[in-house]
Amino acid sequence: MGSSATVSSKGQLVIPAELRRKYGLKPGSRVVFTDKKGELVLQPAKGAAILSMYGIAKGSRLLEIEREDKLFEKVREERLARESGAMNRKRRRR
């Protein structure tokens, strides 16, 4: 399936470095845990999810998080476009 991690006695777990790089997770990045049909899903937090947690952070921090989220999406889209282009080139070579 993928990578695995062990939950510590404090309830902490380490996201594997490969996945942190892939999804642009850095110290302080926010993530959202969701229970979907018996599966625990971890996703980078998006603007709407962060705004739903209003009150956890001060308003100025929310704007900073929103900017980080937009930058993350831009980087993710660029990466996906590069990967898509590389896959298309490989297919043409076959």
N, C-alpha and C positions, 0 to 999 in steps of 0.2 A: 504494500500500500504506500508507504512513505517512511518518513523519519518518525522516531519515537522519543519520548522524554519521560523522566520519572518525577512524580510530584514529591517535593520535599516535605519534611515534617511541618514546615510553616505554610504549606499550600502553594509553594512556588514551583515553577518549572522553567526550564531554559529552552527557548525556541532555537533550534539548530541554526548555526551561522549561515548556511546556504539559504535557508528560508528567510532569515532576517535581511540578507542582501537582496534577495529576489523581490521582496515586498517593501523594501526601503524602511524597515523598522530600525530605529535608532533608540538609544536610551531616552526615555521620556515619551516615546511614541505611545499613542493610545490604541488599544485593541478592544474588540467587542466579542463577548462570548454569547453564543446563541444555542439553544437546545432545539434541534430540528429533527423531529421524528426519532428521538432516542440517540441522536448523534450530537456530540459537542463540537460546535463549529467556532473557530477562532478566526476573526477577520480584522484587518486594519480598520480603525474607526474612520467613518466618513463624516462629512459635515453634519448631516441630519442626525446621526447617532450621537454626535458630540453635543449638538444643541438640545437633544432630548435629556441630556444630563445637566442642564443648566442649573447653576447654583453650586456645583462642585468646584468650579474654577471661577476666578474673577472675570468680568466682562472683557477686559483687555486681553486676557489669556485666550479667551474664545476666538478672538479675531486672529491671534497668532496661530492657533490650532487650525483655523479655517484656511489660512494662507498655506500652512504646511500641508494640509490635505489636498489643496489645489495643486501644489507643486508635486506631491506624491502621484496624483492622477496623471499629470503631464508626463512625468518620468516613466510611469507605468505604460502609458499609451505609446510613448516613443520606443520603449523596449519591445513591446508587442509588435509594433510596426517593423522594427529591425529583425526580430525573430521571424516574422511572417515573410519578409523579403528574403531572408536566408533560406527558409524552407522552400520558397518558390524557385530560387536559384538551384537548389539541390534537385528538385523535381525535374527541372528542365535538362539537367545534365544526364539524367537517367535515360 
